[in-house]
C-alpha cells in the first residue's frame, strides 16, 4: 500500500511540473526521466497491491481461484 501511495504522490509532483510547462515545448529531460522511473514503479506497486487484495478476497471466499492452464497454451492437434 505504501509503495502505491508513494509513487502516486511522486507522480503527482511531476505531473504538476509538466502541466505547468509550455504545452508546445518538450518535457524536460529530468521530468521525462522521473516519469519513466515513476510510471514503472507505480505499475509494479499497483500490481502488488492488486495481488494482495485478490489474495485477501480469495481467503474470505469472495472470489474463486482461477484455473491454471498447463503448458504453453499450444494445441496438441
N, C-alpha and C positions, 0 to 999 in steps of 0.2 A: 504494500500500500504506500509506504513512504517513497519508494522509487518512482511510482507512477505520479504521485503528487509533486515530488521534487522536480522531475523532468517537465511536468506540465507548467510549473511555476517558472522554470528557466526558459521554456519555450515562450511563455507569455512575455517575458522581458525582451527576448529577441524580436518577437512579433511587434512589440511596441516600437522598437527602433526601426524595424523595416517599414512599418506603417507610417512612421513619421518622416521617412526619407522621400525624396522626389520620386514619384511614380514612373518617371521617364528615364531614370538612371538605373544602372545595375546595382544589385545588392552588394554592399562592400564585402571584400574577401573575408574579413573576420566574422561578419554576420553569417555569411554563407557557410563558413567552417563550423560555426556554432549550430546552425540549422542542421547541417549534415550529422553532426555528433549527437545532437539532442533528439532529432527525429528517430534515429536508430535506438537510442537509449529509451525513449518514450515507447516505442513499439515493443521492445523487449520487456519493459516493466509492465505494460498493459497486458501482454500475453501471459506473463507470470501471474498477474492479478486475476486474469480470466481463468487460468488453471486452478488457482486457489478457490475461487468461487465455485467452479464446477465440481471440485473435489468435495467441498462442504455440502453442496446440493445433493450430490450422489450419496454421501454419508447419511443425509437426512431422508433419502428416498424420494426426493423431489424430481430427480431426473434419473433415467436408466443409463447404465453403461452402454456405450456404443459398441457394436460388434467390431472386432478387429479382423481385418482381412489378412489372410496369409499370402505369402508370395509377393510377386511383383505386380500382380494385377493382370498379367498376360494370360490369355486363354490357352488351354492345352489342346484345343481342337485343331 
